């Protein structure tokens, strides 16, 4: 840091101008546990001489007590800041580090490799340009390699660098590196085919983060490698920022009214080019006006470009509020109150279909509820499964209903207006992050173009209803007790946003009673949860096991197709006990 320190002391304005003119690259490191992510970041900082002397002294001291590299300097401690991380030798939270070289500025997000911290990784990836996926040269590709590669592709990062680390432990073998490269390329082709995602541009770099081979400087041990060292590769990657050629998007963050003579609309230009005199349209209201001036801290400008923080004044006094988006007057984009998105659930509490959340996109805040969970994606296997609710770290394709319309761009087209977070209205905590895939209008358009209407499958019906077809048979107690329990359970299921139907034998008069088995079988094919009752054949139930229930569903795994539950007299009512069991079995 001495060289930069001298420049700051001698010419602070020159230093700031130098930094301002450098392009910023946001990096994400991910990979399997103990593949060396934190060590690699520490090596980048150390070898690029971006560590202060007091930091280096502290790391040298901590390496003796908390290090994992023996007598050598443990560079991972530069990044592993939490006490729990240092004690366990793993990364838990997302750690950010800044450094710069002569060519570029960098912000590195070191994300955890453990599956239970998927939400942390998504947080780090959401603002990144490049992902470094580390692979241990000894172990090759592992489950978390697949998971992180899928998440990186889902979030639309443009570059992915496969870093084959710990090459020193395989004697810097070219054959081993080539094998891992071929394995990853085969996986990438399969990933693109199965998910229909556009993959990032791939790069492959062999190195040893611990010893510094091929990190900043080329290594004689890797003389067979013809590419650039990692630092040089990162300095030369072509990063495409938000384009001025994209459709204009200016989310209004704040209405500035310091006095009665000035009314300005503040925000950051998300995409497109803006000039004085341009005609604009306000969404969702549809009002139009013309740009009068573009005001910045340095003064007024004639033009504004993406990522510039500006204040606009308009020729007309029209109603514009925080959350509105200004677009070109001839922009044909429409607003919608229904969107489809890929969503990552980030809360400990499961999602509740039908519950109202706050949806925040750009600077707009609207009420929203989960209309349907089409499927969840198992990130380790890429298998799609129906789901009734979303749990921590699960990723799902969902449909959301909004109380007010918004401008919904596809996430890959414009991340600012194509992404959102869901907020619990009572606890005010973020529960999910989402990437808009299409608006409801776009989906309707695709459906209309289809020339063949195929039958609705059971899996599609389960995904739309958010439940599995199942039958609950109540046993024991009196007829009155069973009838009351059936009604209570139906109400709880209904309040949870699902659909249940009570089959009452007394209501099935005459021949219908004889057809009850066939009727139940037919209703189950329609994805309903049926509640029936019969007198228990068991006479030995103890006093605290007044009633019982049998839950059946062919959609469950074989051992769980038939489950019997004793309904105990405790703090939860029998209906609440049954509802909890249905959720445990993921029927609702």
N, C-alpha and C positions, 0 to 999 in steps of 0.2 A: 504493500500500500504506500510505500515511501514516495514513489514517482508521482502518484496522484496527489499525495499530501503536499508535495512541493509545489505542484501546479496550483492547488487550491490556495496555498499561502501567497504565491506570487501573483496570481491573476484569477480571482474568483469568477469574474464575468466571463473570462475566456474558457474556464472549466465548464461553467454552466452552458455556454454556447456549444461547446464540444459535445456535451452530453445530450443536449436538445436535438442535435442534428443526427444522432445515432438512432438506428431503427431498433425498436424493442422486440425481443423474442421471448415468448412465454413458454417455458418447458414444463413437462410433466414427467416424473419418473415413476414407473410402476413395474410390477413383476412379482415373482414368488417371494415368500418370506425368506430372508437371509440370502437373497441373491446379490446383495451389495449396493442397494440404491443409495443409502445414506453415505456409504464410503465413497461412492462415485462422485456425489455432489461435493463432499469434503475434498476429494482429490482435485476436482475442477477449481474450487476456490483456492486450494493450496498452491497448485502448480501455476495458476494464473496470477499468483501473488495478490490475492484479494482478501487476505487474513491480516487483521491488525495484530501487532506484537503482543498486546495483553491477551487477545483471544488465543494466540498460539501458546502462550505460557499457561493459560488455564487448561487448554486441551492436553498439553504435555503432563500437567499435574493429574488431571482426571483420568488419563489413559492408564496410569499406574493403579488406580483404585476401581475404575468402572469400565476400563477398556476390555476388548475381546481379542486383541491382536498381539498379546504377549508383551515383549519389550518395545515393540515398534509403536509409532504414533497412531492412535485410533482416530482417523479423520471422521468417522461416522458421528462422533460426539459433537462435531460442529453443527449438526442438523438435529440430532435426537435431543430435543430440549426438555421434554417432560421427564420428571423423575421416574415415572413408571416405564418410559421407553428405555431409559438408560439401565434400569434394573433388569428389564427383560431382554434388552438387546434388540428390540423391534421398534418400528414406527407405528404410532397409534393415531396421532392427529396429523393434519396436513401442515407441513413445515415449509415456509417460504423463505427463500434466500435471494438476495440481489447481488449481482456483480456485473462488471463490464470489461470489455477488451477494447483494443484500438478500433475494431470494426463494428461492434454491436453491444447493446445492453441486454442483459438477461434477467429474467425472474424465474426461479426454479421452484416448482411445487413438488415436494417429496411426499408421496402419498403412501398410506399403509397397504401392505400386500394381503393382509388377512381378509377373509370373506366377510366377516362381521363388520368390517369397516368400509364396505362398498360405498356407502353414502359419502364418506370422507373423500374417496377417490373421485367420485362424480363431481363433488364440489371443486376439487383441484383441477379436473379436466375441463370444466365448463368455461374457463377463461384461457385455456392453453392453445398454442399454435402447433406444437410438436410434442409427441409422446416418445419417451425412451422406455422401451420394454426390455427389461433385463432378463437374461437367461443364464443360469449357471452352466458353464461348459461341461461340468461333470454330469449333471442331472438331465440336461436337455429340456425340452418343453414339458411343462406340467399343467395341472388343471388351472391354476391361477393365470398362467400365460394365456390360455384360451379366453378366460373371463375378462381379463384386462384388454385384450385385443378387441373383443366384441364391444366393450364399453367405449373404447377409443373410437371405433368405427361408428357406433351409434351416436356419439357426440359430435361427429363430423370433423375431427381433426384432419388437417391436410397432409401431415407428414408423420410417419412412424419409423423410428430408428430402432432396429433390433440390436441390442447391445449384448454380445456374447461375452460375459464377464468370467473372471477367474481362469483365464486361458493359461496362467502359470501353473495351474494344478493339473493340466492335461498336456504339459510340455509344449504349449503353444502349437498344438497340432492343427495343421491346415485341413486334414481329413475330417477331424472332429467339427471344426467350424463349418466346413462345406455340408456335412451331414445335417447339422442343426439348421442351416440356411435352407436346404431342400425340404426338410420337414416343415419348416414354417411357411414356405411358399405353398406347399400342398395344403396346409391348413387354411391359409388365406384364401385360396381358390374355393375351398369348401365353404368357408364362412360367407363369402360373397354370394355363392349360389344359394345357400340355405336361407339367408336373411335378406337378400336383395339390397344389401347396403353397399354404398360406394366406398371402397377401401381407400385408406390414405396411401400416399406414395411411400414405398418401402425402401429402407436403407439398412445395410448390415455392417456392423463394426465389431471386430474382435479386440479385446483389451483386458488388462488386469488393473482394476481400480486400486487394489491394495498396493501394488508396486509402481503404478503410474505408467505402465506400458500402453502406448497408443491412446492415451487420454488427451494430453495436450501436445506431447511430442511423439513423433514416430519412434518405434522401438526396433532395434536390430533383431530382437527375438521374433518379430513378426515381419521379417523382410519379405516373405511371400505375399503379404497383403498389399494390394496395389492402390487401395483407396486412401482417403484422407483420415488423419486422426480425428477423434470425436470432436474436439474443440473447433478444428478447421472446418469440419463438415457443418457444424451448427452455425458458424460464422457466415457460411456461404449458401445456406438453404434459402431458396426463394420463397418468401412469405407474402401472400397476397392479402393486404388489409381490405377493409370494407371499401368497395369500389365506388367512385364518383359516377360510374356508369349505371349503377343499380337504381331502381326506383327510389325516389325521394322518401325518406322516413325521418321525421323530426318529432320525437315525443316531447310534449310540453311538460317540463318538470316543475316549473314555478312561474306564476304570473307576477311580474315585478311592477308595482304601482307605488313608487316613492312619493309622488305628488299627483295632482289632478291633470298635469300636462303631459305625463309620460305613462305609457302602458306597454310593457315589453313582455315577451314570452321567452323564458329561459329554458335551455336544455342542451343536450349533446346531439349533434347531427349523426344519426345512426347509419345512414346510407344516402347516396346521391349527392349532387352538387346543387348549391343554393346560391342564387344571385339576386341582387337588388332589381326589382321590377318583375320577378317571377310571380306568376299567378298560382295561388295555392287553394287547396280544399281542406276543410277541417273534418276529421272523422272522429266520432261517428255522426256528427250533426249534419255534415254535407254543406255547411256554409262556405263561401268563397271570399277571397280577398287577394291583395297583392303586397309583395314585400316592399316596405318603405325604406328600411335600413337594417343593416347587420352590425350589431354593436358587440365589441369585445373589450377586454381590459386594456388592450393596447390602442383602442380607438375603433372607428368605423371601418368596415371592409366592404368591398364590392362583391366578393365571392366567399363562400364557406364550403369546406370539404369534410368528409367523414371524420368523426372523432373530435371535431372542434367544438368547444364549449362556447356558445354564442347566445345573444339575446336578439330576438327579432321584434321589429315594430312593423305594423301593417297599416295600409292606407285606410282601412275601414274599422269602425268600432263594432266588432262582432263578439258574440259570446264564445269565449275559449277558456277552458279550465285545465287544471292539472290532470294529466291522463289522456287528454286529447292528442291526436297525432296529425301533423300537417303533412300532406302529400301534394304532388303536382295536381293542378286543376283538371288535367285530362287523364289522371290515373283511374283505371277501371276497377281497382281493387274494391272489394265489398266488405262490409262488416258482417259479423255473424255472432249468434248467441249459442252456437254449438260447435265444439271442436273435438277432433280425435288427436290423441297424443301418446307418445311413449313416456311413461312416468315412473320415476324412482321413488318408492316410499321410504321416508327418512325418519319416521317417528316410531317410538316404542309401542305406541297404541295402534292397533290395526285400523284400517280405513273403515268407514261406515257408509255404505251405499245409501244415498238419500239425504245424508247429513250435509248441511250448508257450510262451506269453507269460504275463506277469502282467497281469490285468485289475483296475484299481482303479476302483470306483464308490462315491461318497460316501466312507465310511471303510473299506469292505470290500475285501479283496485276495484274489483267487482265481486259480488257473491257468486258462488258456483257450487254445484253438487255433482257427484259421480253418478252419471246416468247408467253406465254399463261398464263392466270389466270384460273386454273381449277375450283376453288370455294373459297369462303371465309367461315370461320367458325364463327358463332355467339357464342362467348365464354360463354354467359349467358345461352343459350338454346342448344348449340352444333349442331344447324341446319346448313346445308350447303346450300349456295346460290351462284348463278352465279354472276359475277361482271365484270365490264368493267375497273375498276380502283381500286386502293387501297388508302384508306384514313387513317389518323392518328389512330394508335392503332389497325387497322384491321389485322387479321391473315388469311393467305391464302395459299393454295397449288398452287405453281407456277412452271412453266417450264422456265428455263433460257438458253439462247444461249451464249456461250463464244467465244471470238475471238481466244483464245489459249487454248489448253487442260490443264487440271489439274488432280491431283490425288484426287478423290472424294470418301471419305469413308462415310459410314452411320454414322449419328451423334451419335447414341447410341453406336456404336462400338468404335469410336474415336472422341471425341468432337473437338479436335484440328484441324484435317484434315476434319472433317465433318460439320464444321460451317463456316459462312462467314458474312461479312457485305457489304452492298452496299453503295457507296459514290457518291454523286452528283459531276460530274467532274468540274463543273463551280464554285459552292459554296463551294466545299470541305467539305461538312457536311455529316454525316452519315444519310442515309434515311431509311435503313432497316437492320434487322438482320435475318439470315436464318439458318435453320438446314437441311442439305442434307438428303433426304430420300432414294434416289436411283439415280444412273447414268442413262443416256439414254440407255446405253447398257443393263443394268439390266432390265429396263422396256421392251426393245425389247425382251429380253430372256423370260420374263414372258408371253408376248403376244404370242410368238412363241409356248410356251408350251400349250397354250389354245387350246382345241379341239373343241370349239364352238365359232363361230364369230356371235355376236348378232348385230342387227341393231343399228345404231347411233341414240340416242335419241335427242330430241330438247334441253334438258338441257345440254347434253354433247356438242352439237354443239354450244350452247350459251357460255359455259365455254371456249371452244377452240377459238372461234372468239372474245370473250371478249365483246359481245354486245347482246342486245335483239332484236328479230324481231319486226319491227315497220314500220309504213307508215307515211310519212310527205306529206300532201297535201297543196300546195301553192295556195293562193287565192288572188284576187285583182290585181291591176296594169294591165299592158299590157302583151300580150303573150311574147314579147321580155324580159320584166322585169322578168317574172316568169322563163323563160328559163335561163337567166343569173344567177338568184338566185339559181336555181337548180344546175347548173354547179359549182358555187362557194361553195355551201354547200357540194356537193360531194367531191370537192377537200379538204376542211377543214376536213371532216370525214376521208378521205384517209390519209391525213397528220397526223392525230391523231392515225393512225394504225388500223383503222376499215374499214368496207366494206359497201359501199352504191351503189345504182344503180338508175340512173335517168330513169324513164319511160316517154318517149316523145310520146305524142299522134300522132304527125305528122310522127314519124318514124314507127308507127304501121300501115302498109298499109293494105287495104282490110279487109279480114276476121279477121286479128289479132286484129284490133281495137275492134271488137265485143267481142273478147275473153279476153279483157284486165282485167276484174274483176277476171276471173278464173286464168289468168296468174299471177296477183298480189298475189292472195291467195296461189298459188303454191310456188312462190318465198319466201313468208313469212314463209312457213313451213321449208325453208332452212336457216332461221336465218338471212336474209338480211334486211338492212334498205332501204326501197323504197322511192324515191322522185318523186311525181307526181304533176300535177297542174290542176287547173280548174278555170274558170272565176268566181269571187265572185258574190253571189246573193245579197250581201249587198250593198246598194247605199249610206248609211249614214256614211261612214267612214270619219273622219275629215282629214284635210290636212296632219297632222303628222302621220296618220295611213294609209299609202299608200297601204300596203299589210298586209296580215295575213297568218297564217298557222295553220293547224289542225294536231295534232300528235295523232296517234292511235297505241295501242299495247295491245294485250290480255295478255301479260306477266306482265303488271302492275297491281297494286291493283285495285279493282273495281272502286273506285272514279276517278282514273287517266287513265282509258282506253281511254278516249277522252279528249284531252286538246287543247284549242284554244289559240293562242298567237298572239297579235297584234305586228307587226314589226314597231317600232318607229324609227324616224330619230334622232339618237343621236350619241355619240362618237363611238358606235359599229355598224358595218354594219349589215344588216338583216341576212346575213349568220352567222356572229359571234353570234348574238342573238339566232339564232336557235341552233347553236352548244352548247351554254351555257345551253339552255333549255334541250337539249337531255342529257347532262351530269347531270343536276339537277335531271332529271327523272331516271338517271342511266341506260339509254338505251345504251349509249356508255361510 
